[in-house]
Amino acid sequence: MRPPALFFAAVIALCFSPFTSVFPAKQTPNPPVTVGANVILEITGDVAKHYHRLQTRQSSTPSGIQISTSAQVVQKLKTGQYRLEHSLTINTKSDAPRMVTLTALVNADAIKHRIVPANTEIRASPSDPKPVKTRKQTTWSVVKLDDLKGVKIRGWKLDHKVGE
């Protein structure tokens, strides 16, 4: 199942925008989340610090860093928790390809839902001069991660490659 293009456009816009400026404040009651659904991760605190270090290979992290990205709900556990997975491939000219993966176990009540009204302007990136408008009202699932409890972040380096 492939998520709609507007989902990715809004997630990319979130990467550089304050969380509250992209979405209206209106939140809905928390309906059940299904396995395979996409969620927006709003990452701050220790999680953002470690994610940024693995992604950029820099030893220092800007204070107050906020990272927004997407993840997928891959499993609902018998405890009622959800397992979320995110991966980011990094290709640079000077280094071998790398990947950063994030896995989080979250309680169902940690997944909040926000309503994005129809005709809301979103951008593919903050520098995009031409925003697009959402066509219909959409409900987005959002998870905030700020401490490392239940979170694993891993960095991977390509060791060898088979095939084209």
C-alpha positions as CSV (number, residue, x, y, z in Angstrom):
1,M,0.0,0.0,0.0
2,R,1.5,3.3,-1.1
3,P,0.6,6.4,0.9
4,P,-0.6,9.5,-1.1
5,A,1.9,12.0,-2.4
6,L,0.4,14.8,-0.3
7,F,1.3,12.7,2.8
8,F,5.0,12.8,1.9
9,A,4.9,16.4,0.8
10,A,3.5,17.4,4.2
11,V,6.0,15.2,6.1
12,I,8.9,16.8,4.1
13,A,7.5,20.2,5.0
14,L,7.5,19.2,8.6
15,C,11.2,18.5,8.6
16,F,11.9,22.2,8.7
17,S,8.8,23.7,10.2
18,P,7.7,24.2,13.8
19,F,5.2,21.5,14.6
20,T,2.3,23.8,15.4
21,S,2.5,25.8,12.2
22,V,1.8,23.0,9.8
23,F,-1.3,21.6,11.5
24,P,-4.3,23.2,13.0
25,A,-4.6,22.7,16.8
26,K,-7.8,20.6,16.4
27,Q,-7.3,17.1,17.6
28,T,-9.8,14.2,17.3
29,P,-10.4,11.4,19.7
30,N,-8.0,8.6,19.2
31,P,-9.5,6.0,16.8
32,P,-7.7,2.6,16.6
33,V,-4.5,2.6,14.4
34,T,-4.1,-0.2,11.9
35,V,-1.0,-2.2,11.1
36,G,0.5,-0.8,7.9
37,A,-0.7,2.8,8.6
38,N,1.8,5.7,8.3
39,V,2.4,8.0,11.3
40,I,4.3,11.3,11.6
41,L,7.1,11.2,14.2
42,E,7.8,14.5,16.0
43,I,11.2,13.8,17.4
44,T,12.8,16.0,20.1
45,G,15.1,15.6,23.1
46,D,17.5,12.7,23.5
47,V,15.9,10.8,20.5
48,A,16.5,13.8,18.2
49,K,20.1,14.2,19.5
50,H,21.0,10.6,18.8
51,Y,19.1,10.4,15.5
52,H,20.8,13.6,14.3
53,R,24.3,12.3,15.2
54,L,23.8,9.1,13.3
55,Q,22.3,10.9,10.3
56,T,24.9,13.6,10.0
57,R,28.0,12.0,11.7
58,Q,28.5,15.2,13.6
59,S,29.5,15.0,17.3
60,S,27.5,18.1,18.3
61,T,23.8,18.6,17.9
62,P,22.0,22.0,17.7
63,S,20.1,22.8,20.9
64,G,16.4,22.4,20.7
65,I,16.5,20.3,17.6
66,Q,13.2,19.1,16.3
67,I,12.9,16.5,13.6
68,S,9.8,15.4,11.8
69,T,9.6,12.3,9.6
70,S,7.3,9.4,8.9
71,A,7.2,5.8,10.2
72,Q,5.0,2.8,9.7
73,V,3.0,0.9,12.2
74,V,4.4,-2.7,11.7
75,Q,2.9,-4.6,14.6
76,K,0.3,-4.4,17.4
77,L,1.6,-6.3,20.4
78,K,-0.6,-8.4,22.8
79,T,0.1,-5.7,25.4
80,G,-1.7,-3.1,23.3
81,Q,1.5,-1.3,22.3
82,Y,2.4,-0.6,18.7
83,R,5.8,-1.1,17.1
84,L,6.8,1.7,14.7
85,E,9.6,1.5,12.2
86,H,11.4,4.2,10.2
87,S,14.5,4.0,8.0
88,L,16.5,6.6,6.2
89,T,19.0,5.8,3.4
90,I,22.0,8.2,3.2
91,N,24.0,8.4,0.0
92,T,27.0,10.7,-0.2
93,K,29.8,11.1,-2.7
94,S,32.6,10.5,-0.1
95,D,31.2,7.6,1.9
96,A,29.6,4.2,1.3
97,P,25.8,4.2,1.5
98,R,24.5,4.2,5.1
99,M,21.1,3.7,6.7
100,V,19.6,5.0,10.0
101,T,16.8,2.9,11.4
102,L,14.5,3.8,14.3
103,T,12.2,1.4,16.0
104,A,9.8,2.5,18.8
105,L,7.3,0.8,21.0
106,V,4.5,3.2,21.9
107,N,1.3,2.9,23.9
108,A,-1.9,3.4,21.9
109,D,-2.7,6.7,23.8
110,A,0.7,8.1,22.5
111,I,-0.7,8.1,19.0
112,K,-2.6,11.4,18.6
113,H,-4.7,12.4,15.6
114,R,-4.9,15.8,14.0
115,I,-7.3,17.0,11.5
116,V,-5.9,18.8,8.4
117,P,-8.8,20.7,6.8
118,A,-9.4,20.8,3.1
119,N,-7.7,23.6,1.3
120,T,-4.8,23.7,3.7
121,E,-1.6,24.9,2.0
122,I,1.4,22.6,2.3
123,R,4.8,22.7,0.8
124,A,7.2,20.0,-0.3
125,S,10.0,21.9,1.5
126,P,10.2,25.2,3.3
127,S,11.9,26.8,0.3
128,D,9.2,25.6,-2.1
129,P,7.7,28.8,-3.6
130,K,4.5,27.2,-4.7
131,P,2.4,25.5,-2.1
132,V,-0.3,22.9,-2.9
133,K,-3.7,22.7,-1.2
134,T,-5.1,19.6,0.4
135,R,-8.1,18.4,-1.6
136,K,-10.1,17.0,1.3
137,Q,-10.1,17.0,5.1
138,T,-7.6,14.4,6.3
139,T,-6.8,12.9,9.7
140,W,-3.1,12.4,10.4
141,S,-1.7,10.1,13.1
142,V,1.2,11.8,15.1
143,V,3.6,10.3,17.7
144,K,5.9,12.5,19.8
145,L,9.2,10.9,20.8
146,D,11.5,12.7,23.2
147,D,13.2,10.1,25.4
148,L,14.9,6.8,24.6
149,K,12.5,4.6,26.5
150,G,11.2,2.0,24.1
151,V,13.2,3.5,21.2
152,K,16.2,1.9,19.3
153,I,18.2,3.9,16.8
154,R,20.7,2.1,14.7
155,G,23.3,3.2,12.1
156,W,24.2,0.8,9.3
157,K,27.0,1.0,6.7
158,L,26.9,-0.9,3.4
159,D,29.4,-3.8,3.7
160,H,28.9,-5.4,0.3
161,K,26.5,-5.2,-2.6
162,V,25.2,-8.0,-4.8
163,G,23.4,-7.4,-8.1
164,E,22.8,-4.1,-10.0
